[in-house]
Amino acid sequence: MMLVALLVALPCWAQGNKIYIEDFEVEPDSSITVPVMMANADSTRGVQFNFTLPQGLDLTGFVVSSYSLTYEMTMSCRLTDDGTHYVVMVYPSGPICYPAGTASVALLTFTASSTFKGGIINVWKCRGSTIDNHVIEFEGCNTTVTVPASSLIGIPIEQEPVKDEFFNLQGSPISSPDSVSMAIKVSTWPDGKTTSSKVACRM
Protein backbone atom coordinates (compact mmCIF):
# COMPACT_ATOMS: atom_id res chain seq x y z
CA MET A 1 0.00 0.00 0.00
CA MET A 2 2.95 2.32 0.65
CA LEU A 3 4.00 2.33 -3.01
CA VAL A 4 0.45 3.05 -4.15
CA ALA A 5 0.49 6.26 -2.12
CA LEU A 6 3.90 7.16 -3.50
CA LEU A 7 2.78 6.79 -7.10
CA VAL A 8 0.05 9.44 -6.97
CA ALA A 9 2.63 12.24 -6.91
CA LEU A 10 3.68 14.23 -9.97
CA PRO A 11 5.88 12.42 -12.49
CA CYS A 12 9.64 12.80 -12.38
CA TRP A 13 10.96 11.67 -15.76
CA ALA A 14 14.30 9.87 -15.97
CA GLN A 15 16.31 8.46 -18.83
CA GLY A 16 16.88 4.74 -19.33
CA ASN A 17 14.42 3.32 -16.80
CA LYS A 18 13.11 -0.08 -17.88
CA ILE A 19 11.30 -3.13 -16.50
CA TYR A 20 11.70 -6.31 -18.53
CA ILE A 21 11.76 -10.10 -18.58
CA GLU A 22 14.30 -11.64 -20.94
CA ASP A 23 12.89 -13.83 -23.73
CA PHE A 24 12.80 -17.46 -22.57
CA GLU A 25 11.94 -20.99 -23.65
CA VAL A 26 9.71 -23.39 -21.73
CA GLU A 27 8.71 -27.00 -22.28
CA PRO A 28 4.95 -27.67 -22.50
CA ASP A 29 3.54 -29.19 -19.31
CA SER A 30 6.40 -27.80 -17.19
CA SER A 31 7.35 -24.81 -15.04
CA ILE A 32 10.13 -22.26 -15.22
CA THR A 33 11.24 -19.44 -12.90
CA VAL A 34 12.50 -16.26 -14.57
CA PRO A 35 13.80 -12.96 -13.15
CA VAL A 36 12.11 -9.61 -13.56
CA MET A 37 14.85 -7.12 -14.39
CA MET A 38 14.93 -3.44 -13.50
CA ALA A 39 17.29 -1.00 -15.20
CA ASN A 40 17.08 2.35 -13.44
CA ALA A 41 19.14 5.44 -14.15
CA ASP A 42 18.23 6.96 -10.78
CA SER A 43 17.60 5.50 -7.34
CA THR A 44 14.00 4.38 -6.94
CA ARG A 45 11.87 3.49 -3.97
CA GLY A 46 10.26 0.30 -5.23
CA VAL A 47 8.56 -0.47 -8.52
CA GLN A 48 5.11 -1.32 -9.86
CA PHE A 49 4.12 -2.89 -13.20
CA ASN A 50 1.35 -4.80 -15.01
CA PHE A 51 1.64 -7.83 -17.26
CA THR A 52 -0.55 -10.14 -19.32
CA LEU A 53 0.16 -13.76 -20.25
CA PRO A 54 -0.47 -15.69 -23.46
CA GLN A 55 -3.07 -18.43 -23.39
CA GLY A 56 -1.69 -21.64 -21.95
CA LEU A 57 0.87 -19.96 -19.66
CA ASP A 58 -0.05 -19.41 -16.00
CA LEU A 59 1.63 -17.61 -13.11
CA THR A 60 2.16 -20.17 -10.33
CA GLY A 61 4.58 -18.41 -8.00
CA PHE A 62 6.38 -15.17 -7.17
CA VAL A 63 9.03 -14.00 -4.71
CA VAL A 64 11.34 -11.02 -4.35
CA SER A 65 14.91 -11.57 -5.50
CA SER A 66 17.90 -11.76 -3.16
CA TYR A 67 18.86 -8.31 -4.49
CA SER A 68 15.50 -6.91 -3.35
CA LEU A 69 15.87 -8.55 0.04
CA THR A 70 19.15 -6.67 0.47
CA TYR A 71 17.14 -3.44 0.28
CA GLU A 72 14.38 -4.73 2.57
CA MET A 73 11.79 -4.98 -0.19
CA THR A 74 8.59 -6.99 -0.05
CA MET A 75 6.23 -7.93 -2.86
CA SER A 76 2.58 -8.30 -3.78
CA CYS A 77 1.11 -9.75 -6.97
CA ARG A 78 -2.57 -10.07 -7.82
CA LEU A 79 -4.79 -10.94 -10.73
CA THR A 80 -7.23 -8.13 -11.56
CA ASP A 81 -10.90 -8.69 -10.80
CA ASP A 82 -11.71 -9.06 -14.50
CA GLY A 83 -8.93 -11.65 -14.88
CA THR A 84 -7.21 -9.79 -17.73
CA HIS A 85 -3.79 -9.11 -16.20
CA TYR A 86 -1.57 -9.11 -13.14
CA VAL A 87 -0.46 -6.15 -11.04
CA VAL A 88 2.92 -6.44 -9.27
CA MET A 89 4.32 -4.14 -6.58
CA VAL A 90 7.79 -4.42 -5.05
CA TYR A 91 8.08 -1.90 -2.24
CA PRO A 92 10.22 -1.09 0.83
CA SER A 93 9.37 -1.57 4.48
CA GLY A 94 11.21 1.65 5.35
CA PRO A 95 12.85 4.77 3.87
CA ILE A 96 15.21 2.96 1.53
CA CYS A 97 15.81 3.01 -2.22
CA TYR A 98 17.29 0.80 -4.90
CA PRO A 99 20.47 2.47 -6.20
CA ALA A 100 20.89 3.17 -9.91
CA GLY A 101 21.85 0.07 -11.85
CA THR A 102 20.50 -3.11 -13.46
CA ALA A 103 19.43 -6.09 -11.37
CA SER A 104 16.73 -8.69 -10.80
CA VAL A 105 14.02 -7.39 -8.46
CA ALA A 106 11.64 -10.36 -8.46
CA LEU A 107 11.32 -13.97 -9.58
CA LEU A 108 8.17 -15.19 -11.36
CA THR A 109 7.31 -18.86 -11.87
CA PHE A 110 5.27 -19.76 -14.95
CA THR A 111 3.67 -23.10 -15.79
CA ALA A 112 2.96 -24.00 -19.42
CA SER A 113 0.03 -26.22 -20.36
CA SER A 114 0.58 -29.41 -22.33
CA THR A 115 -0.66 -27.65 -25.48
CA PHE A 116 1.30 -24.40 -25.03
CA LYS A 117 3.01 -23.33 -28.27
CA GLY A 118 4.53 -20.00 -27.25
CA GLY A 119 3.34 -16.41 -27.10
CA ILE A 120 4.04 -12.94 -25.78
CA ILE A 121 4.10 -11.57 -22.24
CA ASN A 122 3.18 -7.90 -22.36
CA VAL A 123 4.66 -5.70 -19.58
CA TRP A 124 3.33 -2.16 -19.22
CA LYS A 125 2.36 0.69 -16.88
CA CYS A 126 5.67 0.55 -15.03
CA ARG A 127 6.52 3.07 -12.32
CA GLY A 128 8.85 3.71 -9.45
CA SER A 129 9.13 6.47 -6.86
CA THR A 130 11.88 8.74 -5.61
CA ILE A 131 12.63 9.08 -1.92
CA ASP A 132 10.76 12.42 -1.95
CA ASN A 133 7.64 10.83 -3.46
CA HIS A 134 7.94 11.83 -7.11
CA VAL A 135 6.92 9.24 -9.70
CA ILE A 136 9.58 7.75 -11.98
CA GLU A 137 8.21 6.38 -15.24
CA PHE A 138 9.66 3.09 -16.50
CA GLU A 139 9.45 1.62 -19.99
CA GLY A 140 7.80 -1.80 -20.17
CA CYS A 141 8.97 -4.41 -22.69
CA ASN A 142 7.37 -7.43 -24.31
CA THR A 143 8.78 -10.90 -23.72
CA THR A 144 8.72 -13.63 -26.36
CA VAL A 145 8.09 -17.09 -24.89
CA THR A 146 8.93 -20.02 -27.14
CA VAL A 147 8.84 -23.80 -26.84
CA PRO A 148 11.60 -26.17 -27.98
CA ALA A 149 11.42 -27.20 -31.63
CA SER A 150 11.07 -30.82 -30.52
CA SER A 151 7.72 -29.91 -28.94
CA LEU A 152 6.38 -28.98 -32.35
CA ILE A 153 6.84 -32.51 -33.74
CA GLY A 154 3.71 -33.55 -35.57
CA ILE A 155 3.61 -30.51 -37.85
CA PRO A 156 5.11 -31.67 -41.16
CA ILE A 157 8.16 -29.62 -42.04
CA GLU A 158 6.86 -28.96 -45.56
CA GLN A 159 3.47 -27.79 -44.28
CA GLU A 160 2.85 -24.08 -44.76
CA PRO A 161 0.94 -21.99 -42.20
CA VAL A 162 -2.51 -20.88 -43.30
CA LYS A 163 -2.01 -17.42 -41.81
CA ASP A 164 0.86 -15.25 -40.58
CA GLU A 165 0.18 -12.23 -38.38
CA PHE A 166 2.72 -9.64 -37.29
CA PHE A 167 2.89 -7.55 -34.11
CA ASN A 168 5.29 -4.87 -32.98
CA LEU A 169 7.28 -5.36 -29.77
CA GLN A 170 4.55 -3.59 -27.83
CA GLY A 171 2.07 -6.29 -28.83
CA SER A 172 0.03 -4.21 -31.29
CA PRO A 173 -0.83 -5.73 -34.68
CA ILE A 174 0.92 -4.25 -37.73
CA SER A 175 -0.14 -4.59 -41.35
CA SER A 176 3.39 -4.96 -42.68
CA PRO A 177 6.56 -6.08 -40.89
CA ASP A 178 8.53 -3.80 -43.22
CA SER A 179 7.46 -0.83 -41.08
CA VAL A 180 9.52 -1.93 -38.05
CA SER A 181 13.04 -3.22 -37.43
CA MET A 182 11.86 -6.14 -35.27
CA ALA A 183 8.48 -7.87 -35.11
CA ILE A 184 6.70 -10.83 -33.55
CA LYS A 185 5.43 -13.32 -36.15
CA VAL A 186 2.46 -15.48 -35.12
CA SER A 187 1.69 -18.34 -37.52
CA THR A 188 -1.55 -20.31 -37.54
CA TRP A 189 -1.26 -23.87 -38.92
CA PRO A 190 -3.88 -26.04 -40.66
CA ASP A 191 -4.46 -28.03 -37.47
CA GLY A 192 -5.35 -24.82 -35.62
CA LYS A 193 -2.15 -24.59 -33.58
CA THR A 194 -0.12 -21.40 -33.44
CA THR A 195 3.58 -20.66 -33.08
CA SER A 196 5.33 -17.37 -32.44
CA SER A 197 8.82 -16.06 -33.08
CA LYS A 198 10.73 -12.79 -33.08
CA VAL A 199 11.87 -11.84 -36.59
CA ALA A 200 14.20 -9.13 -37.89
CA CYS A 201 12.62 -6.95 -40.56
CA ARG A 202 14.07 -3.79 -42.11
CA MET A 203 17.54 -2.67 -41.05
C-alpha positions as CSV (number, residue, x, y, z in Angstrom):
1,M,0.0,0.0,0.0
2,M,2.9,2.3,0.7
3,L,4.0,2.3,-3.0
4,V,0.4,3.1,-4.2
5,A,0.5,6.3,-2.1
6,L,3.9,7.2,-3.5
7,L,2.8,6.8,-7.1
8,V,0.1,9.4,-7.0
9,A,2.6,12.2,-6.9
10,L,3.7,14.2,-10.0
11,P,5.9,12.4,-12.5
12,C,9.6,12.8,-12.4
13,W,11.0,11.7,-15.8
14,A,14.3,9.9,-16.0
15,Q,16.3,8.5,-18.8
16,G,16.9,4.7,-19.3
17,N,14.4,3.3,-16.8
18,K,13.1,-0.1,-17.9
19,I,11.3,-3.1,-16.5
20,Y,11.7,-6.3,-18.5
21,I,11.8,-10.1,-18.6
22,E,14.3,-11.6,-20.9
23,D,12.9,-13.8,-23.7
24,F,12.8,-17.5,-22.6
25,E,11.9,-21.0,-23.6
26,V,9.7,-23.4,-21.7
27,E,8.7,-27.0,-22.3
28,P,5.0,-27.7,-22.5
29,D,3.5,-29.2,-19.3
30,S,6.4,-27.8,-17.2
31,S,7.3,-24.8,-15.0
32,I,10.1,-22.3,-15.2
33,T,11.2,-19.4,-12.9
34,V,12.5,-16.3,-14.6
35,P,13.8,-13.0,-13.2
36,V,12.1,-9.6,-13.6
37,M,14.9,-7.1,-14.4
38,M,14.9,-3.4,-13.5
39,A,17.3,-1.0,-15.2
40,N,17.1,2.3,-13.4
41,A,19.1,5.4,-14.2
42,D,18.2,7.0,-10.8
43,S,17.6,5.5,-7.3
44,T,14.0,4.4,-6.9
45,R,11.9,3.5,-4.0
46,G,10.3,0.3,-5.2
47,V,8.6,-0.5,-8.5
48,Q,5.1,-1.3,-9.9
49,F,4.1,-2.9,-13.2
50,N,1.4,-4.8,-15.0
51,F,1.6,-7.8,-17.3
52,T,-0.5,-10.1,-19.3
53,L,0.2,-13.8,-20.2
54,P,-0.5,-15.7,-23.5
55,Q,-3.1,-18.4,-23.4
56,G,-1.7,-21.6,-21.9
57,L,0.9,-20.0,-19.7
58,D,-0.1,-19.4,-16.0
59,L,1.6,-17.6,-13.1
60,T,2.2,-20.2,-10.3
61,G,4.6,-18.4,-8.0
62,F,6.4,-15.2,-7.2
63,V,9.0,-14.0,-4.7
64,V,11.3,-11.0,-4.4
65,S,14.9,-11.6,-5.5
66,S,17.9,-11.8,-3.2
67,Y,18.9,-8.3,-4.5
68,S,15.5,-6.9,-3.4
69,L,15.9,-8.5,0.0
70,T,19.1,-6.7,0.5
71,Y,17.1,-3.4,0.3
72,E,14.4,-4.7,2.6
73,M,11.8,-5.0,-0.2
74,T,8.6,-7.0,-0.1
75,M,6.2,-7.9,-2.9
76,S,2.6,-8.3,-3.8
77,C,1.1,-9.8,-7.0
78,R,-2.6,-10.1,-7.8
79,L,-4.8,-10.9,-10.7
80,T,-7.2,-8.1,-11.6
81,D,-10.9,-8.7,-10.8
82,D,-11.7,-9.1,-14.5
83,G,-8.9,-11.6,-14.9
84,T,-7.2,-9.8,-17.7
85,H,-3.8,-9.1,-16.2
86,Y,-1.6,-9.1,-13.1
87,V,-0.5,-6.1,-11.0
88,V,2.9,-6.4,-9.3
89,M,4.3,-4.1,-6.6
90,V,7.8,-4.4,-5.0
91,Y,8.1,-1.9,-2.2
92,P,10.2,-1.1,0.8
93,S,9.4,-1.6,4.5
94,G,11.2,1.7,5.4
95,P,12.9,4.8,3.9
96,I,15.2,3.0,1.5
97,C,15.8,3.0,-2.2
98,Y,17.3,0.8,-4.9
99,P,20.5,2.5,-6.2
100,A,20.9,3.2,-9.9
101,G,21.8,0.1,-11.8
102,T,20.5,-3.1,-13.5
103,A,19.4,-6.1,-11.4
104,S,16.7,-8.7,-10.8
105,V,14.0,-7.4,-8.5
106,A,11.6,-10.4,-8.5
107,L,11.3,-14.0,-9.6
108,L,8.2,-15.2,-11.4
109,T,7.3,-18.9,-11.9
110,F,5.3,-19.8,-15.0
111,T,3.7,-23.1,-15.8
112,A,3.0,-24.0,-19.4
113,S,0.0,-26.2,-20.4
114,S,0.6,-29.4,-22.3
115,T,-0.7,-27.6,-25.5
116,F,1.3,-24.4,-25.0
117,K,3.0,-23.3,-28.3
118,G,4.5,-20.0,-27.3
119,G,3.3,-16.4,-27.1
120,I,4.0,-12.9,-25.8
121,I,4.1,-11.6,-22.2
122,N,3.2,-7.9,-22.4
123,V,4.7,-5.7,-19.6
124,W,3.3,-2.2,-19.2
125,K,2.4,0.7,-16.9
126,C,5.7,0.5,-15.0
127,R,6.5,3.1,-12.3
128,G,8.8,3.7,-9.5
129,S,9.1,6.5,-6.9
130,T,11.9,8.7,-5.6
131,I,12.6,9.1,-1.9
132,D,10.8,12.4,-1.9
133,N,7.6,10.8,-3.5
134,H,7.9,11.8,-7.1
135,V,6.9,9.2,-9.7
136,I,9.6,7.7,-12.0
137,E,8.2,6.4,-15.2
138,F,9.7,3.1,-16.5
139,E,9.4,1.6,-20.0
140,G,7.8,-1.8,-20.2
141,C,9.0,-4.4,-22.7
142,N,7.4,-7.4,-24.3
143,T,8.8,-10.9,-23.7
144,T,8.7,-13.6,-26.4
145,V,8.1,-17.1,-24.9
146,T,8.9,-20.0,-27.1
147,V,8.8,-23.8,-26.8
148,P,11.6,-26.2,-28.0
149,A,11.4,-27.2,-31.6
150,S,11.1,-30.8,-30.5
151,S,7.7,-29.9,-28.9
152,L,6.4,-29.0,-32.4
153,I,6.8,-32.5,-33.7
154,G,3.7,-33.5,-35.6
155,I,3.6,-30.5,-37.9
156,P,5.1,-31.7,-41.2
157,I,8.2,-29.6,-42.0
158,E,6.9,-29.0,-45.6
159,Q,3.5,-27.8,-44.3
160,E,2.9,-24.1,-44.8
161,P,0.9,-22.0,-42.2
162,V,-2.5,-20.9,-43.3
163,K,-2.0,-17.4,-41.8
164,D,0.9,-15.3,-40.6
165,E,0.2,-12.2,-38.4
166,F,2.7,-9.6,-37.3
167,F,2.9,-7.6,-34.1
168,N,5.3,-4.9,-33.0
169,L,7.3,-5.4,-29.8
170,Q,4.6,-3.6,-27.8
171,G,2.1,-6.3,-28.8
172,S,0.0,-4.2,-31.3
173,P,-0.8,-5.7,-34.7
174,I,0.9,-4.2,-37.7
175,S,-0.1,-4.6,-41.4
176,S,3.4,-5.0,-42.7
177,P,6.6,-6.1,-40.9
178,D,8.5,-3.8,-43.2
179,S,7.5,-0.8,-41.1
180,V,9.5,-1.9,-38.1
181,S,13.0,-3.2,-37.4
182,M,11.9,-6.1,-35.3
183,A,8.5,-7.9,-35.1
184,I,6.7,-10.8,-33.6
185,K,5.4,-13.3,-36.2
186,V,2.5,-15.5,-35.1
187,S,1.7,-18.3,-37.5
188,T,-1.6,-20.3,-37.5
189,W,-1.3,-23.9,-38.9
190,P,-3.9,-26.0,-40.7
191,D,-4.5,-28.0,-37.5
192,G,-5.3,-24.8,-35.6
193,K,-2.2,-24.6,-33.6
194,T,-0.1,-21.4,-33.4
195,T,3.6,-20.7,-33.1
196,S,5.3,-17.4,-32.4
197,S,8.8,-16.1,-33.1
198,K,10.7,-12.8,-33.1
199,V,11.9,-11.8,-36.6
200,A,14.2,-9.1,-37.9
201,C,12.6,-6.9,-40.6
202,R,14.1,-3.8,-42.1
203,M,17.5,-2.7,-41.1
